[in-house]
Structures are given as structure tokens and as C-alpha cells.
Amino acid sequence: MTLAPESPTTGHVVNVRFSPDGTPLAIRHDGRIWMVDPDVHTAHWFTRDTWWETGNRAASGTDDLVGVEHWRVQATLSANAALRTFLLRLDPAADRWVLESIS
């Protein structure tokens, strides 16, 4: 699926490659690899899942299913292409990255 400018919101699973220090380096989306620009500011934060709406429950002693990790990065397909802003969210129940939006 290719995102059009008029419909930038998604929810598709993406693959994210990280550096040894945990910073995103590249995103595989829609069969393409987007390279994260290391010279542009990235944002990294955590929120809490609305577990009462999603139904995510964990047995005692299991991983945190309500802590949600987010990244906002700038990425490009090539050196000559424009940068796009990717908003990524880690799905704690499935341990996979989801593309929230591209702008």
C-alpha cells in the first residue's frame, strides 16, 4: 500500500533497524527501505496504552503491555529525495513496530 498525501495515516506493521545504542537507522515500508537521517533531530517518548479499551492484559510476572514506545524520525528513500516524517509506535502486545503516519 502506498500512502497518498491526502491519506497519511496508516497502521501497517513495519520493520525497523536500530543502531547498537537503540536509535532507528532504517524503516522497511511498502517494499522500500527508508534511511533515517542521523543529522535531523529525532523524538523518542513513551505513553501508556488504554488497556481498558484495547483489552491488553498480562499475567502476573509478564512483560509490560501498557507501556508504548514512540519514535518520530526523518527518513528518505535516497540522497536526492525529500525527507518525510515517520511516526512509529511499538505495539506492546505483539512486539512489533506500527507506522502511525507519514507526513
Stockholm file with secondary structure:
# STOCKHOLM 1.0

chainA/1-103         MTLAPESPTTGHVVNVRFSPDGTPLAIRHDGRIWMVDPDVHTAHWFTRDTWWETGNRAASGTDDLVGVEHWRVQATLSANAALRTFLLRLDPAADRWVLESIS
#=GR chainA/1-103 SS CCCCTTCCBCCCEEEEEECTTSCEEEEEETTEEEEECTTSCCEEEEEECCHHHHCCCCCTTSCCSSEEEEEEEEEESSTTSCCEEEEEEEETTTTEEEEEEEC
#=GC SS_cons         CCCCTTCCBCCCEEEEEECTTSCEEEEEETTEEEEECTTSCCEEEEEECCHHHHCCCCCTTSCCSSEEEEEEEEEESSTTSCCEEEEEEEETTTTEEEEEEEC
//
